[in-house]
Amino acid sequence: MATYTHGQPSPSPGDAKLERPMVIEIIEKKIEYLRKEKALNIYGTVGFGTTASFSGVLANFIFRHCFKVKHDALKTYASLTTLPFLSTVVAYKLFVTDALYSGNISKENCVLRSSLTGIVCGVLYPSALAFIKNGRLAVKYHTVPLPPKGRVLHYWVMLCQTEIKAMVLPLVFQTVVGVFNGLQHYAVFESTLEETVHED
């Protein structure tokens, strides 16, 4: 048998009927917000990683052309596609998504972290990786003259200085994608948080 506190009006059957649809509506809205945010996390991060993979493919093509390498094409393209993708996805989750959910970063910080992730993992890392892998192949198969002693790095950089300028395009693209991704992610997170607080 239900008991009621003295002086407290007991809820009428009509009130109970009105409250139930409201509770169901609130739950449905929260599920929709969470679904939308989850979709953004997945598609945004995967899309960001995919653009990094394209940068890796471009970097590999450029350095293979510079060093005149014809060997191990499948091996180098496979690593230059998968490693930038994985590094971008992991770095974005650690430095942007997790930090955003912990509430420790502002909108500007979120955009900055996202753009830096794109630059480092989507341009600098695949460029360095392609440089090292194809440089080793060039030395192994003697496709280019060996550098003089003591000036190895300078020799390789001078050898590729013209072609490497093409990496400016993915640098700009990854920066723009990083800024856009950070802004969109923060906006959806903020709207979800506001709606949840408002309904609570």
GUPAKE-137569 format. One line per 10 residues: number of its first residue (from 1); their letters; for each residue x, y, z of C-alpha. Coordinates in Angstrom, 2 decimals, decimal comma, always signed. Each point is the difference from the previous one (the first is absolute). Layout:
// residues N
NUM) A) X/Y/Z; ...
***
This chain:
// residues 200
1) MATYTHGQPS) +0,00/+0,00/+0,00; +1,39/+3,43/-0,95; +0,47/+2,50/+2,83; +0,20/+3,79/-0,26; +1,59/+2,56/+2,28; -2,42/+2,07/+2,09; -0,83/+3,24/-1,79; +1,36/-1,17/-3,37; -2,63/-0,29/-2,74; -0,18/-3,39/-1,62
11) PSPGDAKLER) +0,57/-0,03/-3,75; -3,12/-0,43/-2,03; -0,27/-2,60/-2,81; -0,14/+2,86/-2,48; +3,36/+1,39/+1,17; +1,59/-3,43/-0,28; -1,25/-0,31/-3,59; +1,53/+3,38/-0,87; +3,35/-0,71/+1,67; +0,61/-3,30/-1,76
21) PMVIEIIEKK) +0,09/+1,39/-3,60; +2,23/+2,86/+1,20; +2,51/-2,42/+1,54; -0,02/-2,13/-3,14; +0,56/+3,09/-2,16; +2,94/+1,14/+2,14; +1,59/-3,45/-0,17; -0,46/-0,14/-3,78; +1,60/+3,44/-0,41; +3,00/-0,98/+2,13
31) IEYLRKEKAL) +0,45/-3,19/-2,02; -0,17/+2,04/-3,21; +2,61/+2,48/+1,30; +2,34/-2,81/+1,03; -0,49/-1,73/-3,35; +0,76/+3,21/-1,87; +3,13/+0,66/+2,04; +1,19/-3,57/-0,38; -0,51/+0,18/-3,77; +2,02/+3,22/-0,13
41) NIYGTVGFGT) +2,81/-1,58/+2,01; +0,17/-3,01/-2,29; -0,49/+1,64/-3,39; +2,01/+3,10/+0,83; +2,97/-1,94/+1,34; -0,06/-2,58/-2,80; -0,27/+2,76/-2,60; +2,92/+1,82/+1,61; +2,06/-3,19/-0,04; -0,92/-0,61/-3,64
51) TASFSGVLAN) +1,33/+3,40/-1,07; +3,23/-0,84/+1,85; +0,19/-3,23/-2,02; -0,26/+1,97/-3,24; +2,82/+2,24/+1,21; +2,07/-3,11/+0,67; -0,65/-1,30/-3,52; +1,01/+3,37/-1,49; +3,15/+0,17/+2,14; +0,98/-3,52/-1,03
61) FIFRHCFKVK) -0,55/+0,80/-3,67; +2,11/+3,16/+0,27; +2,96/-1,62/+1,75; -0,05/-3,09/-2,21; +0,22/+2,34/-2,98; +2,80/+2,03/+1,64; +2,08/-3,06/+0,84; -0,94/-1,81/-3,25; -1,07/-3,02/+1,97; -1,87/-2,76/-1,84
71) HDALKTYASL) +0,16/-2,77/+2,60; -2,38/-0,97/+2,84; -2,80/+2,27/-1,24; -2,80/-2,00/+1,66; +1,85/-0,17/+3,31; +0,70/+3,73/+0,21; -3,46/+1,05/-1,17; -1,64/-2,36/+2,50; +1,94/+1,42/+2,96; -0,41/+3,60/-1,18
81) TTLPFLSTVV) -3,76/-0,53/-0,21; -0,67/-1,84/+3,27; +2,48/+1,61/+2,42; -1,07/+3,65/-0,54; -3,65/-1,09/+0,27; +0,53/-1,84/+3,29; +2,21/+2,70/+1,51; -2,56/+2,71/-0,85; -2,92/-1,97/+1,45; +1,86/-0,83/+3,23
91) AYKLFVTDAL) +1,44/+3,50/+0,45; -3,36/+1,67/-0,64; -1,70/-2,20/+2,57; +2,68/+0,62/+2,64; +0,58/+3,72/-0,49; -3,43/+1,20/-1,18; -2,88/-2,38/+0,72; +1,10/-1,16/+3,47; +1,03/+3,51/+1,03; -3,33/+1,35/-1,23
101) YSGNISKENC) -2,02/-2,48/+2,04; +2,07/+0,76/+3,08; -0,93/+3,69/-0,37; +3,60/+1,20/+0,15; +0,22/+1,86/-3,34; -1,64/+3,07/-1,46; -1,30/+0,45/-3,53; +3,25/+1,62/-1,16; +2,06/-2,74/+1,63; -2,13/-2,67/-1,65
111) VLRSSLTGIV) +0,51/+1,54/-3,44; +3,73/+0,42/+0,62; +0,42/-3,61/+1,10; -1,98/-1,26/-2,96; +1,99/+2,01/-2,54; +3,34/-0,99/+1,58; -1,06/-3,64/-0,16; -0,65/+0,42/-3,71; +3,34/+1,71/-0,61; +2,17/-2,37/+2,06
121) CGVLYPSALA) -1,71/-3,33/-0,72; -1,32/+0,84/-3,45; +2,97/+1,81/-1,56; +3,24/+0,02/+2,02; -0,13/-3,63/+1,09; -0,81/-1,52/-3,42; +2,57/+2,28/-1,66; +2,74/-1,11/+2,40; -1,08/-3,63/-0,33; +0,02/+0,13/-3,80
131) FIKNGRLAVK) +3,37/+1,77/+0,03; +1,60/-2,66/+2,22; -1,52/-3,04/-1,71; +0,74/+1,09/-3,55; +3,39/+1,39/+0,96; +1,00/-3,41/+1,32; -1,23/-1,64/-3,19; +1,96/+2,50/-2,09; +3,18/-0,85/+1,90; -0,71/-3,74/-0,15
141) YHTVPLPPKG) -0,63/-0,12/-3,76; +2,36/+2,89/-0,93; -2,67/+1,92/-1,88; +1,65/+3,35/+0,79; +3,64/+0,94/+0,68; +1,04/-0,52/+3,59; +0,38/+3,18/+2,08; +3,45/+1,26/+1,00; +1,14/-0,73/+3,54; -1,07/+2,53/+2,61
151) RVLHYWVMLC) -2,72/+1,57/-2,11; -2,49/-2,83/-0,28; -3,15/+1,79/+1,15; +0,81/+3,17/-1,95; +0,57/-2,07/-3,14; -3,35/-1,79/+0,26; -1,91/+3,22/+0,72; +1,60/+1,80/-2,95; -0,79/-2,96/-2,21; -3,73/+0,25/+0,80
161) QTEIKAMVLP) -0,43/+3,72/+0,63; -1,99/+0,65/-3,19; -2,41/-2,93/+0,26; -0,51/+0,34/+3,75; -1,65/+3,39/-0,55; -3,03/-1,93/-1,22; -0,62/-1,01/+3,63; -1,17/+3,56/+0,63; -3,36/-1,02/-1,49; -0,75/-2,75/+2,56
171) LVFQTVVGVF) +1,39/+2,26/+2,72; -2,60/+2,66/-0,77; -2,72/-2,58/-0,52; +0,68/-1,84/+3,26; +0,05/+3,30/+1,89; -3,38/+1,03/-1,43; -1,51/-3,42/+0,66; +1,38/+0,06/+3,55; -1,51/+3,42/+0,72; -3,36/-1,00/-1,48
181) NGLQHYAVFE) -0,05/-3,32/+1,86; +0,88/+1,66/+3,29; -2,67/+2,68/-0,38; -2,69/-2,48/-0,96; +0,91/-2,45/+2,74; +0,00/+2,70/+2,66; -3,32/+1,46/-1,23; -1,78/-3,35/+0,16; +1,50/-0,80/+3,39; -1,02/+3,39/+1,38
191) STLEETVHED) -3,56/-0,22/-1,33; -0,37/-3,51/+1,39; +1,24/+1,12/+3,39; -2,33/+3,01/+0,07; -3,03/-2,03/-1,01; +0,76/-2,64/+2,62; +0,41/+2,59/+2,77; -3,14/+1,84/-1,12; -2,12/-3,13/+0,05; +1,39/-1,15/+3,34
***
